Amino acid sequence: MRTCLLIASLLAICITLVPLAAADKPAADQPAAAPDLRALKDLTPDSFGKVRGRVYDAVTGIPIVEARVVVQDKGVFAESGDTTDLTGPTGGYECRGKIGRYRSQFSMGRALMGGLAGLLSGSARNVSKKVDVSVLRLRVTKAGYKPFEGLAACTSADAAKFAVYLEPILLVPEGGEGISTQASGWGAVRVLSVEVAPDIARPGDQVTVTANLRTPRSREHTEIGITCYSPLGSKAMKPVDPKAEGEVVYRAVITVPKKAKPAVGRAEVLVTTCPYDLGTQMSGSALLQVATTPEEGAIAEKRRDAASTEQAGSAAQAQALLKEVVEAPQATPFDCRWLATLSEAQHDYDTAIFAWQRLLALIPKKEQLLVAGDYARSLIAANQPARVLSEVEPMLAGLKKKDYALRVGPDLGLALATAYLRQGNLQKADEWHQEIVSWKGTANLPGLDRFRGELRLAKAKAAMESAPGDARAVLGYGRVLMDLGRWDEAVSELERCLALDPSLGAARWDLAYARQQAEGKQGMVTEGLEAALAEAEAAVEPTRDNKQPKDFFAFHRLGILLLRKARAQQMAGDPQAEATLRKCEETLYQALRLGRAATTEQENYNFFYGYTGPKVNTTAGWAYPEAAADFSLIDALQSITDHPDDYLGHYSLASALLALGQWDLVQDSLQRVEALRPDFSEIRFAWGTVAMRLGDNRVATRHLKDLVKVNPRHPQANLMLAQLHAQEGDMAAAAACLARHAECYGRQGQAE
């Protein structure tokens, strides 16, 4: 009976599907309609997903209830509907927005492999979820507050839930200082300080760990969970009476066993559950020690002094004290790691190397691979790549390559790749690079982009040196220098390229662009553009065996050059501009197909019932930062086409171009934004960034100072100003900027 029911169900489904398929096919005597270019794109975000985030009072940090949040769709902020929501008790909202593509298709194969129960539960379906967006256009309003309208960045994406989570929005009360803003990295809850008493414990003592937290609601704190992790174990911390308005004290008491051994480490306080946004200060720590002998007590006092001097800002004195501790017989792995990281922060890599070596000597051999990446990192920083290969790489002996992803940390992999590169072995450097990028979670590995730039430059230089007098090899080297922003060197190499072969018209555009950036001039570069386009188009042509190139960067370069041509045509009133722009979009789409991050598949199979759920294929994010910017670029271009007077569409375009380093095109877009919305404060940030990248620190400082006057809570402006002041040698002004940033966002790093 079960089989008969299953067959009947499948026949019903098939009978339903056949007429639908036939209805989609045009009649034989009627020509098929011209395809809509956008409808063919498998990357255009056309499916609504969940958009989540929170809104807070910029002054008090308290969540704002019933603030109205709207996600822009088709260039419009709707008055009602799924793209709008009111914030709840914790300031949270959940709107709907086009964040990617959601597809669910019937699968005959899965239906035949499953039973009726599985069929009824949706097992006969292939579901595909792709989350693409990294930025959305948002409007937030609330009576009594200044409105926010602008770009809101995604902090994370969850393809399985088909949802994105946005950075917090801070609304400024009417009459308050500044404007409402997106606040990347801002936290409603912060660990302000951590204390341990007694600071040196003895067996049988009770150690009290106290954490002072800033919270949105000082008297409604039970929803926040705090855990203390220490050498004596972990323990949940309990809140006591509020210390002050907006602050709560949490406390945990830990008993030291009467037969305890000497111990040293940090009492690490971590916010484990929280309904609010967490910024950079979601944890804090303080030194916790257990001494059992007078000798241990003396070393413990030195550690305590080192901790207090470090906290007071005297890193050199703390480092000297720690070096004494590490040289003592009672030194622990904790001491060595502390000295090493403190020394790295002071750029004292000789001391850091000494500390890592001492640590390696203290731990069992089977644990040394866990420290190898740190040791190798210091050796690379000290410009000693040969020692990485002679001292660290042998630690991998006996390890199978298939186990690298689990046993070799990303830091060690990158250090080995860098060591081979610095030693001139480009093949081994590239092999390690390919190994690293095949591991999960390494797309944003710190230092990876810098290494890639060094590797590309080394390859280009090697190609140039192996073919003296080859103009194309010189051109390749010059282009890598351009990508790295080394404009003066690029100009020199490109001039040499054209001196070797004046017929290389494609190099003329590169030279003109490099000269403009080196001189900090404005305006769009068009000289040699057609020749550059012809060369870029040849690079993406199918091979002789009709295989399509799979080089993301080749399609990316062509797409950007086509955008330049389209813009030049628009400025000249050329009617071909629209066709060129469509070709640009098509090319960038092809680039994006090659720039996706890895996918994840999930399906449930039971021996008795077959498939018991749909096959779900999820993808979120991009493998390259350029791909994320390309996606935003296409989205902005399409928005501008449909809504030419939407200033946020133009600013989205400018932001994408800014991320791609297209400085002259950025300026053109910003001028358009200024014409449409001259009071939009983010223009100052973009202009300041452009000036800073072009080396005009005076203009950059002026723009950023103007910005912090109207938006003192801007998440990046004060940090950039601090960098500019430090470059000019004005350390007092730099410190003041960092203090202003910390006032809103907290100190960078952990509370001590």
N, C-alpha and C positions, 0 to 999 in steps of 0.2 A: 504493500500500500504506500509506503514512504517513497519508493522508487517511482510509482505511478504519479504521485502528487508532484514529485520533483520534475518529471518529464513534462507534465501538464503545465507547471509553472514556467519552465523554460520555453516551451512552445508559445505560451502567451506573450512572454517577453519578446521572443523573436518576431512574432507576428506584428507586435507593436512597433518594433524597430525598423522593419523592412520598409513600410510605407514612408516613414520619416526620412530614411536615407534616400528613397526615390524622389521624395518631394524636393530635396535639396539639389538634385541634378537638373540642369537646364535642359529644355527640350532640344532635340537634335537640330531642328530647323531654326533655332534662335541662338544667336551668338551669346556667349557668356558675358556677363557684365564685367566691366573693368574692375579689377580688385582694388579695394581701398587699402592703400599702403599701410595705414595704421592697424587695420583689422588683421593684417597678416603677421604682425609682430608678436612673437611669443614672449616678449619682455615688457610690453606695455602694461602697467598696473591697471587692471580693469575690475578687480574684485575688492569688495569692501571687507576690511578686517577690523579688529579691535585696536583702538588707539587709547592708551592709558597714561595717566600722569597725575600730578597734584599741583595745587595752587596754594600759595602761602602769603601772609602779610609780610611785606619786606622789612618792616620795622620790628615787629614782635616775633616773627617766625611762626606764628600760630596759623594752622590751616584755615583757609577761608571757605565757609559753607555757602552754597548756592551762588557761587560765581558761575557765569555762563561761559562755556567753552565751545568754540566752533572750529572745526577743521575745514579749510577751504577745499571746495570741489568744483572743478570746471571754472576756476577763476572767481568763484562766488562764495561768500560767507552766508550760509542760509539762515533764515530766521527761525526755522524749526526743522524737525526731521532727525534722522539717525546721525547726521554729522554734528549734532549739538548735544550737550548734556550740561546738567548742573552739578557742581561739586557736592560731595557728601560730607559727613562728619569729620573725616580725616583729610579733607581737601581733595579727595580723589575723584576722578571722572573717567568715564568710558564712552568715548564717541566711536563713530564708524568713519573710516577713511579708506581710500584706495591705496593699499600698501603693497600689492603684488597681484599674483594670479592664483586662483583657487579653481581646480578642475576636478570633476568627479565623473568617471566614465564606466559604463557597464563592460565587464570582461567575461566573454563566453567561456574562456578557459578556466577562470576561477569559479565560475558558476558550475561547470561540469565536475570540478574537483571537490566541491563542497556539498553538504547536505541541505535539506530544506531549512533547518534551523539556522544554518549559516547564511543561507540565501536571504532569509527574512531579516537577519541582523545586518545585512549590507555587505556580506563578504565578497560578493561578486562585483566589486567595484575597485577600480584603480583611482586613488586620490592623489593629486599633485598639489603641493602648497609651496609657493615661492614668494618669499618676502624680500622686496628689493629696496624699498625706500630707506634713506638714512636721515632725511629732513622732511618736515611737513610745515605747511603754512597755517598759523594758528591765530585765533583772536580770542581774548579773554576779557570779560567785562564784569563789573560788580559796582553797584551803587556805592558811592563814597570812596571809590578808588580810581586811580588813573588807569585807562585801558591798556592792554598789551595787544600789539598786532605785529607779527613778524615771523621769522623762521624759528622752529623749535626742533632741536636735534634729538635723534633717537639714542637713548642710552643702551638699549638692547632690543633684539628681535627674537620672537619665539615662533618659528614656522609651524611647529606642531599645533600650537594654539591659534595660529594665524593672527598674531598680535604684535604690536610694537609698544615700547615704553618710552615716554618722552622726558627730557630734562625738566626739572621743576620750574614753575613760573612764579616770580615774585611781583605782587601788585603793591604799588606805593599808594598810601592814602592821599586823598585830595589835600593839597596844601603841604604835603611832605616833601622832603628833599629827593630830587632825582626823578627818574621815570621807571615805569614797570618794565621788567626785563626777564628774558630767559636766563637761568643761572646754572650753567653747566658746572657740576662738581659741588654745588651747594648742598649742605646737609641740615635737615631740621633737627636731627639729633647728633650731638657731638660729645666725645669723651674729652673733657677739658683737662682733667688731671687724675693721676693715680698715685696713691700713697700706700706704703707698707710699713707696719709697726709691729714689733720692733724691726729695725732695718737689718740687724744681725740677730737671728734667732738661735736658741739652744734647744737640744732635745727636751721635749715635754712642754715647750712654750706654745702659747696660742698666738698665731699671727693674724692680724686684722688687715684686710685689704679694703681700701676705701676708694671709690671712684666718684668723681664729680661730673655729672652729665648735664649738658644743656638739652632741654626738651621743650616741645611746643606748649605742653600743658603740664605745669609742675604738679598739679593735684590729680592728674589722670594718667598715671605713669605705669599702671599694672600691665598695660598692653605691650610694654617694652621689656624684652628679655635680655639680661646681661649675664655672661658667664666669665669666670676667672679661670684661666689655665696657668698652672705653675709647676715647678719641680715637685711639689707636694700633691699634685693631682688637680682635677678640675672641680669647680663648685659653682652652683648658681648663686648669683648675688641678689640680695633683697633690698628693696628701697626703704629708706628711712624718711623722716620728715624733710620736706623741701628745704634746701639751703637758702634759696632766694627765689624770687619770681622768675620762672623759666628755668630753674636749675633743681636737680634732684641728686641726693647722695645715695649711692648704692654701697652695700657693705657685705663682706663675707669673712667669716672667722674660720681659720684652718688650724688644726692642732698638729704640731710636730710630734711624730712618734718618739717615745722615750728611748728607743734604740735606733734612732735615725742616724744615717751616715751623713757626712758633709755634703752639702748641696748648694748649687748656685744656678741662678737662671732669672728669668723675668716673670713676674706675675702679670700675665697678659690679659687685659680686660677687653672683651669683644662683645659688641652688640649683635646678638644672635637672632632675635626676632624683633621686628619693628614695622609698624604700619606706615611709616613716613620715609622720606628720602634720606639716604645716608651719604654723606660727602666723604672727604678724604680722612676725616678724624672719627672713623667708626671704631677705632680701637685705641688703646693706650697701655702703657706698661710702666712698671717700676721694678727696681732690683730687689730680689728676694734671696736671702742667704741663710744657710744653716751651718754653723761652725761647732765642731765637737772638741777641738783641742786649742791650746793657746796659739800654736802655729797657724792653724786655720783661721783663728780670730784675727791675727795680724794681717793675713792676706785679705780677709773679708773687709777690714778697715780701709785697705788701699783701694779695693773695688768700690766701696762706698764713696771714698773721696773722688775717685775717677768719675763716678756717676754724677756727683754733685757739681764738679767742675765742668763736665760736659754740658749739663743742663744750664749752667750759668754762662755758657758760651765760650769757655776756654778750652777749645778742642786740643790745642797743643799740650797743655798741662795734663789733660785727661789721657792723652796718648802716651805721655811719658810714664804716668803712673801704671797704665795698663801694660806697658812693655816690661816693667819690673815684675808685674804679676805673671805674665806669660813666661818670663825667664825663670821663675821660681819652680821648685819641684812640685808644689801644690797646684800648678796651673791646670785648668780644665779646658775641654773643647769649647765651652762657652766663652772663656776668656780669649782664646785665640780668635774665634770668629768675631768677637766684639772689637778687638784690636785691628783685625784685618779690615772690617767694614769702615771703622772710624778712619783708618789710614787711607783707604781708597777715597773717602770723602775729602781728605786733605791733599789728594793727589801724591801722597807719599807711598809710591808703589813698592819701594824697597822694603819698607817696614811691613806692608801688606803681604808681600811674598814671604817674608820671614814668618809672619803669623800663620799663614796657610800651611807652610812647611811644618811648623810646630804642631798644628792641628792634625796633619796627616800622620805625624809620628805618634800621636796620642791615641788614635782610633784604630780599631781592627782593620786588617787589610780588606776584608770583604765590604767595609763601609767607605773605603777611600774613593770609590767612583762617585759617591754622593757629594764629595767636596771637590772633585777634580775640575768641574766647571768653574768654580769660584777661583781656584788657583790659576787655571789657564787664563781666566779673564784678567787677572792682575798681571800675569806675564805678558799678555798682549798689550795692556795699557803701558807697561814698562818697556815696550818695544823689544821684547825678547821672544820672538816667535819660534826660534830654533829650540828653545827649552820646552815649549809646548809639545813639540814633536818628539823630543828626546826623553822628557820626563813624564808627560801626561798621557800621550797616546799609548805607550806600552801598558797602561792600566786597562786598555780594552782587550788585551790579549786573552784569547779563549772565548771571547764574547761573539756569538753568531750575529751576522748582520740583521737577521730577522728580529733580533731582540733589541736592536739599537733604539727603536722608538720608545721602549719601556725602560731601558737601563741607561741610556745616554741622554742626559738632560739637554735641552735646547741651548743653554749657555755653553756647555762643553762642545756641542756640535758646531756652534757658530765660532767658537774660539779655534777649533781645529781647522775649519774652513778658512778663517782669517790667517792662521799661521801658515798654511800652505800657500795662500795668496801672497803673503809678505815674503815668503821664501821663493816665490817665482814659479811654483808648481800650479799652474792655472787649471790643469786637468783635475788634480785631486781637490783643489778648492771648489771647482764646479760640482764634482761628485758629492762632496759634503753639503754643498748648497742644495742640490736636488734631494738629498737625503732629508735635510731639515724641513724643507717645504712639504715633504710627503707626510710629515707627522701632524697629528691633529693639534690645533690650537697654537700653531707657530706663526700664523699670518701677521700678528702684531708684535712679534718678538722684538724687544728693544735692540737696536743696532743692526737689524736685518736689512733694512732699506739702505743704510749707510754702506754695509758690506756689498750689497748688490751694485751700488754705484761704483765702489772701488773695483769690483770684479769686472764690470762692463768696461771701465776705463783701462784696466790692465789688459783685457783682451784686445781692445781697440789699439792700444799702444803696441802690443806684441804684433798685431797684424800690420801695423804701419812700419815697424822696425824690420819685419821679415820681408817687406817689399819696398825697399828704398826707392823713392821717386814715383810711387803709385799714388796718384792724386786722390783716387777713391778711398784708399786706406787712410790718407790724411783727413779726408772729409768725414769718415766714420769717427775718427778720434775727436775731431772738432765738434761733432754733434753730441758726443757723450759729454764733453766739457760744457756744452750749452745746457744739457739736461741737469748737470750738477750745479749750474749757476756760476760757473767760472768763466765769466764773460770775456775778460781781457785775454786770457789764454786761448779761448775759443776764437776770438778775432784773429789772433796771430796765426793759428793753425789754418783757419779758413782762407786767410790771405795767401798762405803758402800753398794751399790746395789749388787755388785759382791761378797762381803763378806757374804751377806745374802743368795745369790743363785749363786754359781759359774757356774751353768749350763746355765745361761742366756748369751749365746754367742753373741746375738745382742748387748748387752751392751758393749762388748769389743771394737767394732769399735768406739762407742761414746766416751769411755774413752780414747782410743788412740788418737782420733782427738782432744778432749778437752785438753789433755796433750800437744800435739804439739802446739796448739794455746796459751796455758798458758805460754809455754816456748819460744814462738816465733821462732820455728824451721821451716825449709823448708822441702819440699818433700811431696809425696802423701801418705795418710794413707790407708792401705789395711787390717790391722789386724782386724779380726772379720767381714769383709765386707759381706761374704756369709750369715752369721747368721743374720746380719742386713737386708739384702735383703729378706731373707725368711720371716722375721717378717713383713716387709713393704708390701710384696706381699699378706700376709694373711689379712692385714688391708684393702685391696681394693677388696677382694673376695666378690662375691654376697652373700647376706644373705640367710637364709634357704627358705624364700619365693621368692627367685630369684630376689631380688631387688638390683640394683647397688648402692653402697655407693655414697653419694653426698658430700664427704668431699674433698674440693680442696686440702687441705694441705696433706692429706694422699697420693693422687696421686703425688703431687709435691715432697714429700719426696722420694717416690719410684723412680720417674724419675731421681732425682739427684743421688741417689745411683746407679742406672743403668748406668748413665753417668760415674761414678767413676769406675765401673766394666769394662765398655768398654774401658776407657782410660788405665786401668791396663793391659787389654788384648792386646791393641795396643802396649804398651811398651814391652810386653813379646812376641810379634809376633804371638799371638793366632789368628787363622783364624775366630774364633767365634766373634771377636770384632765387625764386621759389623752388625751381627744379634743382638747383645746386644744393639748397638747404635740405630738400628731401633726400638727395643722394648722400648728404652728410649724415643724416639720421640713419639711413640704411647702413652706411659703413660703420657707424658707431654701434649699431645693433649687432652687426657681425662681430665686432670687437667684444661686446658684452657676452656673447655666447661662448667666447673663449676665456672670459674673465670671471666666471662664476666660482663661488666657493664650493666645497664638496657637498654632496647630497647625502641624506640619511634615509634609509628605507626601513619600514616596519610592517610586519604582517604576523598574524596569529594563525597557527596551524595545529589542529588536534587530530590525533590518529583516528578517532571514532567519528568525528563530525566534519573533518576537512577544515577548510578555512572558516574561521569564526569571526572575522572582521575584515575590513577592507585593507588592501595594500596601500600604504601611505608613503609617499615620496616627498621629503621636505628639503628645502634649500633656503638658506638665509645668508645674505651678505656676499661679498666679492673677494676674490683672491688678491686683487691689487687695489691700492688706494685710488689709482687712476680710473679703475673701472667704476668705483662708487661715484666718482666725480663725473664720469661720462654719463652714467645713468641720470644723475641730477641735471646734467646739461641738456639731455634729450627732453626730459620732463619739462624743464624751463622753456625750451624752444617751442614745444608744442603748446604750452600755456600761453606764451606770448603771441603765437600765431592766432589762437582763438580769442585772446583778450589782450590786444596790443597796448592798452592803457593800464594794465595791472602792474603797479610798481613792484609788488612782491615777486611777480614772475620775472621781472627784469633783475631784481636783486638776487633771486635764486640763480639766474644765469651768471651774474657777476661773481657770486660765491663759488660756483662750480669752476669758473675760469680762474678764480683766485687759487683754488686748490690745485689746479693744473699748471699754475705758473705762467698763464698766458697774459702777461702784464699789459700789453697794449690793448688787447680785446677787453680786459677788465675795465680799463679807463673809459673805453667807449660805452660799455654797459652802465657804468656808474654815472656818467653824464646823463644818460637817459633816465636813470632813477631820480637824479637830482631835479630834472625837469618836471617829473611827475609828482614827486613828493620831497621838496627841499628840506623839510623838517625831520626827515627820517634819520635818526641818530646813527644807525649802523653804517651809513655812508662814510662817516668819519673814521670808523674802524677800518673799513676796506681801503680808504685812501691812505690811512696810516700804514697799513700792512704793505700796500704797493710801494710806498716811499721807502719803507724800511728794507724791503727786498731789493730795491734798486740802489740802496746805499745812501739815500738822502735822509740822514737821521734828523736833520733840523726840521724838515717838513713833516716827517713821521711823528716827531715829538709834538709839534704844533697840533696836528690832527688828533692825537691821542689825548692830549691835555684838554682840548675842546670837548672830547667825548666824555671824559670822567667828570667834567663840570656838570654835564646834564645827566650822566648815568654813572654815578660813583660805584654802583654795584656790578658793573660790566664784568663778566667772568674772565676776560683776558687782558683788558686794556691796561690795568695797573701793573700786571706782570710784564707786559711788553715795555711799558714806560720804565720799569725798573731795569730791564735789560739795556735799554737805550742810555739811561743815566750812568749805568755801570761802565758801558763802553766809552763814555765821555770822561770817566774818572770821578764822577760826582756820586760817591758812595752814600752820602747822607740823603740825597734825593732818592736814590735807589731804595734805601732802607725805608724811607717814608712811603714809597709806593707799595712795597711789600707789606708794610704795616696796614695800609688801607685795604689791601686785598685780604689780609688775614682777619681784619675786623668783620668782614662779611662771610668769608669762606673758611676761616680757621687756618691754623698753621698747616703747611704742607708736610705730610708725614704723620707720625703717631704722636700722641700726647705722652709726655714723660712725667 
